[in-house]
Amino acid sequence: MTEADVETIMQRAREKHPNARPRIISDNGPQFIARDFKTFIRTADTH
């Protein structure tokens, strides 16, 4: 799964459940770039 896949899934979930406060559970695998993902979450959370 790529970073773009995760962003797409997160965005779809936020559109479908706008009032939810989801938790993201990751195995901290090397496929995630932590800084980019953290930035995406902060940006997506403000919209």
C-alpha positions as a Markdown table, in Angstrom:
| # | Residue | x | y | z |
|---|---|---|---|---|
| 1 | Met | 0.0 | 0.0 | 0.0 |
| 2 | Thr | 1.4 | 3.4 | -1.0 |
| 3 | Glu | 1.1 | 6.7 | 0.7 |
| 4 | Ala | -1.3 | 7.8 | -2.0 |
| 5 | Asp | -3.5 | 4.8 | -1.2 |
| 6 | Val | -3.7 | 5.7 | 2.5 |
| 7 | Glu | -4.5 | 9.3 | 1.7 |
| 8 | Thr | -7.3 | 8.2 | -0.6 |
| 9 | Ile | -8.8 | 5.8 | 2.0 |
| 10 | Met | -8.5 | 8.5 | 4.7 |
| 11 | Gln | -10.2 | 11.1 | 2.5 |
| 12 | Arg | -13.1 | 8.8 | 1.6 |
| 13 | Ala | -13.6 | 7.8 | 5.2 |
| 14 | Arg | -13.7 | 11.5 | 6.3 |
| 15 | Glu | -16.2 | 12.3 | 3.5 |
| 16 | Lys | -18.5 | 9.3 | 4.5 |
| 17 | His | -18.2 | 10.0 | 8.3 |
| 18 | Pro | -17.5 | 13.7 | 8.7 |
| 19 | Asn | -18.2 | 13.8 | 12.5 |
| 20 | Ala | -16.1 | 10.7 | 13.4 |
| 21 | Arg | -12.8 | 11.0 | 15.2 |
| 22 | Pro | -11.0 | 8.0 | 13.8 |
| 23 | Arg | -7.8 | 6.5 | 15.2 |
| 24 | Ile | -5.1 | 5.3 | 12.9 |
| 25 | Ile | -3.3 | 2.2 | 13.9 |
| 26 | Ser | -0.1 | 1.5 | 12.0 |
| 27 | Asp | 2.6 | -1.2 | 12.4 |
| 28 | Asn | 5.1 | 1.6 | 11.6 |
| 29 | Gly | 6.3 | -0.3 | 8.6 |
| 30 | Pro | 8.9 | 1.2 | 6.4 |
| 31 | Gln | 6.4 | 1.8 | 3.6 |
| 32 | Phe | 5.1 | 4.9 | 5.5 |
| 33 | Ile | 7.0 | 8.2 | 5.4 |
| 34 | Ala | 6.1 | 9.5 | 8.9 |
| 35 | Arg | 6.7 | 13.2 | 8.3 |
| 36 | Asp | 4.6 | 13.3 | 5.1 |
| 37 | Phe | 1.8 | 11.2 | 6.7 |
| 38 | Lys | 1.7 | 13.4 | 9.7 |
| 39 | Thr | 1.5 | 16.5 | 7.5 |
| 40 | Phe | -1.4 | 14.9 | 5.6 |
| 41 | Ile | -3.3 | 14.1 | 8.7 |
| 42 | Arg | -2.9 | 17.6 | 10.1 |
| 43 | Thr | -4.0 | 19.1 | 6.8 |
| 44 | Ala | -6.9 | 16.7 | 6.4 |
| 45 | Asp | -8.0 | 17.3 | 10.0 |
| 46 | Thr | -8.5 | 21.0 | 9.4 |
| 47 | His | -10.8 | 20.6 | 6.4 |
